[in-house]
Amino acid sequence: MREAAAAPKTERRCERPGGDFERDLPVTEEFMPLDAARASFDTSRLPEGIDGPVRIVAIGDYDRCPCIGPHVSSTGAIGAFRITSTGQQDGVLRIRFKLHR
């Protein structure tokens, strides 16, 4: 599901007016047992001591990952943004962006 780096075509598709993120994609959550989450995801960044269900956040069909942080309920709430850089470190794709307010 993950690519090694964000392709420029994907970046443009996300940024442009009317693009994928302005389509108001749903951001949903589900909970799964810790063992199932470990089998499906990299859970190494979750806080130590978690022994119960793990929250999995899905952003449309772009991404699913374990997360403990806050999220918008849909991508339409983000508004316009510009991707400033992408890169990969230790097998993790990082995308940096600036919101247009």
C-alpha positions as CSV (number, residue, x, y, z in Angstrom):
1,M,0.0,0.0,0.0
2,R,2.9,2.4,0.7
3,E,5.2,3.6,-2.0
4,A,8.9,4.4,-1.4
5,A,8.4,8.1,-2.1
6,A,5.6,10.4,-3.0
7,A,5.4,10.8,-6.8
8,P,5.1,14.3,-8.1
9,K,1.9,13.3,-9.9
10,T,0.3,12.2,-6.6
11,E,1.5,15.5,-4.9
12,R,-0.1,17.6,-7.6
13,R,-3.3,15.5,-7.4
14,C,-3.6,16.2,-3.7
15,E,-2.7,19.9,-3.8
16,R,-4.8,21.1,-6.8
17,P,-8.2,22.8,-6.3
18,G,-10.8,20.2,-6.5
19,G,-8.1,17.5,-6.0
20,D,-8.4,14.4,-3.9
21,F,-8.2,16.1,-0.5
22,E,-10.8,18.7,-1.4
23,R,-13.1,15.9,-2.3
24,D,-13.9,15.6,1.4
25,L,-12.6,12.1,1.9
26,P,-13.8,10.5,5.1
27,V,-11.3,10.1,8.0
28,T,-12.5,7.1,9.9
29,E,-11.3,5.1,12.9
30,E,-11.7,1.5,13.9
31,F,-10.2,-0.5,16.9
32,M,-8.5,-3.8,16.6
33,P,-6.8,-6.1,19.1
34,L,-3.2,-5.3,19.8
35,D,-2.0,-8.7,18.3
36,A,-3.9,-8.1,15.1
37,A,-2.5,-4.5,14.8
38,R,1.0,-5.8,15.3
39,A,0.5,-8.4,12.6
40,S,-0.8,-5.7,10.1
41,F,1.1,-2.5,11.0
42,D,4.3,-1.2,12.4
43,T,3.3,-0.5,15.9
44,S,6.8,0.5,17.2
45,R,5.9,4.2,17.5
46,L,2.9,3.6,19.8
47,P,3.5,4.4,23.4
48,E,4.9,1.6,25.6
49,G,2.4,-0.1,27.9
50,I,-0.6,-0.3,25.5
51,D,-2.3,-3.6,26.2
52,G,-5.8,-3.0,24.8
53,P,-7.3,-2.3,21.4
54,V,-5.3,-0.1,19.0
55,R,-7.0,2.7,17.1
56,I,-6.5,2.5,13.3
57,V,-7.2,5.7,11.4
58,A,-8.1,5.5,7.7
59,I,-8.0,8.4,5.3
60,G,-10.1,7.5,2.3
61,D,-8.3,4.7,0.5
62,Y,-4.9,6.5,0.9
63,D,-3.7,5.3,4.2
64,R,-4.5,3.2,7.3
65,C,-2.3,3.4,10.3
66,P,-2.2,3.1,14.1
67,C,-2.6,6.5,15.7
68,I,-3.2,8.1,19.0
69,G,-3.4,11.7,17.8
70,P,-6.3,14.0,16.9
71,H,-7.7,13.9,13.3
72,V,-10.2,15.9,11.3
73,S,-13.4,14.0,10.4
74,S,-12.8,14.5,6.7
75,T,-10.1,15.9,4.4
76,G,-12.4,18.8,3.4
77,A,-11.8,20.3,6.8
78,I,-8.1,20.7,6.1
79,G,-8.5,23.2,3.3
80,A,-5.9,24.1,0.8
81,F,-2.2,23.1,1.3
82,R,1.1,22.9,-0.4
83,I,3.5,19.9,-0.1
84,T,6.9,21.4,0.7
85,S,9.0,18.3,0.7
86,T,8.9,14.5,0.8
87,G,11.5,12.0,1.9
88,Q,12.0,8.5,3.3
89,Q,13.9,7.7,6.5
90,D,14.1,4.3,8.1
91,G,11.4,3.0,5.7
92,V,9.0,5.7,6.7
93,L,7.6,8.2,4.1
94,R,7.5,11.7,5.5
95,I,5.5,14.4,3.8
96,R,5.9,18.0,4.9
97,F,3.3,20.6,4.0
98,K,2.0,24.1,4.7
99,L,-1.6,24.9,5.1
100,H,-3.1,27.9,3.3
101,R,-5.2,29.9,5.8
